[in-house]
């Protein structure tokens, strides 16, 4: 029997690859984006909010992101994804800024309705059902050995996927989605925190801030992530 915390059952996950299906057309995605804004009262959206909506509804292609920006009158605002440039999701973890490739982040969600699972290590918070798929929920702070922190309104769940693995990672807050090509090209690097070394590609300096670029494969296929049960002898 497959373990529900690491979905491998296509029927349970909604697709042959164990990942929830996305809308098939830009029109479908735009409709979902509109639905996600009900109750906003027409308030103007910031680039960060637009980026979060794009991730929530599965809009990751540059053309789709541009459509979403135009739809809400944002134009080519600073911080909005630009066509043809790989994007990074930048988020907070303790007093460190980290980033993951946007192509590996299937969604950015508020943390809610997590079902606890018995006999697991403390950093496995349980499982969550999102858009027809079941994902394990991992407290990233606890996983990497950082001290615990309370859940706040800024706490987010990043649904990270690579190859056949999909896991929800709890982070302190998502700050932006942006390219880091300039930071990489400049060659300015910083020391990677010790806790991040096993999971980082490198640490770059962006606008005077150090950002740890995490490797989704190193995270999701870390041996530690698959030793989540507590042994009782």
ZAKE-34755 format. One record per residue (C-alpha): residue number from 1; residue in one letter; x negated, y negated, z. Coordinates in steps of 0.2 Angstrom, whole numbers. Example, Ala and Ser with C-alpha at 12.3 -4.5 7.8 and 13.67 -1.06 7.14 Angstrom:
// ZAKE-34755
 pos code    px    py    pz
   1    a   -62    22    39
   2    s   -68     5    36
// end
This chain:
// ZAKE-34755
 pos code    px    py    pz
   1    x     0     0     0
   2    x    -7   -17    -5
   3    x   -10   -30     9
   4    x     3   -44     8
   5    x   -11   -56    14
   6    x   -21   -54    -2
   7    x    -7   -52   -15
   8    x   -10   -39   -28
   9    x     7   -33   -32
  10    x    13   -41   -48
  11    x    31   -39   -44
  12    x    29   -48   -27
  13    x    18   -62   -34
  14    x    29   -66   -49
  15    x    16   -62   -62
  16    x     4   -49   -68
  17    x   -11   -58   -61
  18    x    -3   -60   -43
  19    x    -1   -79   -46
  20    x    16   -88   -46
  21    x    21   -93   -64
  22    x    20  -111   -69
  23    x    32  -120   -80
  24    x    29  -116   -98
  25    x    31  -133  -106
  26    x    26  -151  -101
  27    x    45  -155  -101
  28    x    48  -142   -88
  29    x    34  -149   -77
  30    x    39  -167   -79
  31    x    57  -161   -73
  32    x    50  -153   -58
  33    x    39  -168   -55
  34    x    55  -179   -55
  35    x    64  -167   -43
  36    x    49  -168   -31
  37    x    52  -187   -30
  38    x    70  -186   -24
  39    x    72  -197    -9
  40    x    57  -208   -13
  41    x    69  -223   -16
  42    x    59  -228   -31
  43    x    44  -233   -22
  44    x    28  -236   -33
  45    x    17  -221   -32
  46    x    -2  -222   -29
  47    x   -14  -212   -40
  48    x   -17  -201   -25
  49    x     2  -197   -24
  50    x     3  -194   -43
  51    x   -12  -182   -42
  52    x    -4  -173   -28
  53    x    12  -171   -38
  54    x     3  -165   -53
  55    x    -5  -151   -43
  56    x    11  -147   -34
  57    x    20  -144   -50
  58    x     5  -136   -59
  59    x     0  -150   -71
  60    x   -18  -148   -73
  61    x   -21  -151   -92
  62    x   -27  -169   -96
  63    x   -13  -172  -108
  64    x     0  -167   -95
  65    x    -8  -178   -82
  66    x    -8  -193   -94
  67    x    11  -190   -97
  68    x    15  -190   -79
  69    x     5  -206   -76
  70    x    14  -214   -90
  71    x    31  -208   -84
  72    x    29  -217   -68
  73    x    22  -232   -75
  74    x     5  -229   -67
  75    x    -5  -232   -83
  76    x   -24  -227   -83
  77    x   -26  -232   -65
  78    x   -42  -230   -56
  79    x   -43  -213   -48
  80    x   -31  -205   -60
  81    x   -38  -190   -70
  82    x   -45  -195   -87
  83    x   -43  -184  -102
  84    x   -57  -171  -105
  85    x   -66  -174   -89
  86    x   -66  -160   -76
  87    x   -58  -165   -60
  88    x   -62  -161   -42
  89    x   -50  -161   -27
  90    x   -58  -170   -13
  91    x   -52  -166     5
  92    x   -57  -169    23
  93    x   -64  -155    34
  94    x   -68  -161    51
  95    x   -80  -176    48
  96    x   -86  -170    31
  97    x   -79  -173    14
  98    x   -78  -157     3
  99    x   -72  -154   -15
 100    x   -66  -140   -25
 101    x   -63  -139   -44
 102    x   -45  -144   -48
 103    x   -44  -130   -61
 104    x   -46  -118   -46
 105    x   -33  -127   -35
 106    x   -15  -120   -40
 107    x    -6  -132   -28
 108    x    -7  -144   -14
 109    x     6  -141    -1
 110    x    12  -147    16
 111    x     9  -134    29
 112    x    26  -126    34
 113    x    35  -109    37
 114    x    19   -99    40
 115    x    23   -81    46
 116    x    11   -75    58
 117    x     3   -58    55
 118    x    -3   -47    70
 119    x   -20   -40    73
 120    x   -29   -53    63
 121    x   -44   -65    67
 122    x   -39   -82    74
 123    x   -43   -91    58
 124    x   -30   -81    48
 125    x   -14   -91    52
 126    x    -2   -79    43
 127    x     6   -78    26
 128    x    17   -91    17
 129    x    29   -89     2
 130    x    27  -101   -12
 131    x    36  -101   -28
 132    x    39   -83   -29
 133    x    21   -77   -22
 134    x    15   -73    -5
 135    x    -2   -80     0
 136    x   -13   -78    15
 137    x   -15   -94    25
 138    x   -33   -97    31
 139    x   -38  -111    43
 140    x   -54  -117    34
 141    x   -61  -125    49
 142    x   -60  -109    59
 143    x   -66   -99    45
 144    x   -82  -109    43
 145    x   -85  -111    62
 146    x   -79  -129    65
 147    x   -69  -133    80
 148    x   -50  -132    79
 149    x   -39  -147    76
 150    x   -21  -150    78
 151    x    -9  -149    63
 152    x    -5  -167    58
 153    x     6  -176    44
 154    x   -10  -176    34
 155    x   -14  -158    35
 156    x   -13  -149    18
 157    x   -13  -131    11
 158    x   -24  -129    -4
 159    x   -18  -114   -14
 160    x   -35  -109   -22
 161    x   -37   -96   -35
 162    x   -51   -88   -44
 163    x   -51   -72   -54
 164    x   -38   -61   -46
 165    x   -39   -68   -29
 166    x   -27   -82   -22
 167    x   -28   -89    -4
 168    x   -20  -104     5
 169    x   -34  -114    13
 170    x   -28  -126    27
 171    x   -38  -143    26
 172    x   -37  -159    36
 173    x   -31  -169    22
 174    x   -33  -172     3
 175    x   -40  -189    -1
 176    x   -41  -189   -20
 177    x   -43  -180   -36
 178    x   -57  -187   -47
 179    x   -71  -182   -58
 180    x   -88  -181   -50
 181    x   -98  -181   -66
 182    x  -106  -198   -62
 183    x  -112  -192   -45
 184    x  -119  -176   -53
 185    x  -128  -185   -67
 186    x  -135  -198   -55
 187    x  -144  -184   -46
 188    x  -141  -191   -29
 189    x  -140  -176   -17
 190    x  -138  -175     2
 191    x  -141  -161    14
 192    x  -128  -148    15
 193    x  -121  -145    32
 194    x  -126  -128    39
 195    x  -109  -121    40
 196    x  -106  -125    22
 197    x  -122  -117    15
 198    x  -115  -100    11
 199    x  -100  -107     2
 200    x  -107  -123    -7
 201    x  -114  -126   -24
 202    x  -122  -142   -19
 203    x  -119  -159   -10
 204    x  -118  -175   -20
 205    x  -117  -193   -15
 206    x  -102  -201   -22
 207    x   -99  -220   -19
 208    x  -111  -219    -4
 209    x  -102  -204     4
 210    x  -109  -186     4
 211    x   -97  -174    -3
 212    x  -100  -155    -2
 213    x   -95  -146   -18
 214    x   -88  -129   -13
 215    x   -89  -114   -24
 216    x   -72  -106   -25
 217    x   -79   -89   -29
 218    x   -91   -90   -14
 219    x   -76   -94    -3
 220    x   -63   -82    -9
 221    x   -75   -67   -12
 222    x   -85   -70     4
 223    x   -87   -53    14
 224    x   -80   -62    30
 225    x   -64   -67    21
 226    x   -60   -49    19
 227    x   -64   -44    37
 228    x   -48   -52    44
 229    x   -42   -38    56
 230    x   -46   -37    74
 231    x   -52   -20    80
 232    x   -44   -14    96
 233    x   -54     3    97
// end
